[in-house]
Amino acid sequence: MANIKSQIKRNRQNDKARERNKAVRSELRTRTKTAEAAIGTDDQDAAVKAAITRIDTAAQKGVIHKNAAARSKSRLMKKANAAQA
């Protein structure tokens, strides 16, 4: 446990941010899994769109890196396009 007042506050801030980030990351994983499961079905377009929106949101909030977001969107779209072809 920190003795310095500013570090105690910083630890509290980090805990709050970690909880927020965990929620965003969990939602991101759920949407991605749902979209991958929906590929090849009638719900594909809506599920992929929802997943991409969540990926963009996570990147914008700084939960994941923008290149990681681009990579995951690319992989998801590649799977979706392969299923349509």
Residue pairs with C-beta under 8 A, 6 or more apart in sequence:
1 8
2 8
2 11
21 61
21 63
24 57
24 58
24 61
24 63
25 58
25 63
25 64
27 54
28 54
28 55
28 58
28 63
28 64
31 47
31 50
31 51
31 54
31 55
32 51
32 54
32 55
32 72
32 76
34 47
34 50
34 51
35 44
35 47
35 48
35 50
35 51
35 76
35 80
36 76
36 79
37 47
38 44
38 46
38 47
38 48
39 47
39 48
39 79
39 80
39 83
40 83
44 80
44 83
48 76
48 77
48 80
51 76
52 73
52 76
52 77
55 64
55 69
55 72
55 73
55 76
56 69
56 73
58 64
58 69
59 65
59 66
59 68
59 69
64 72
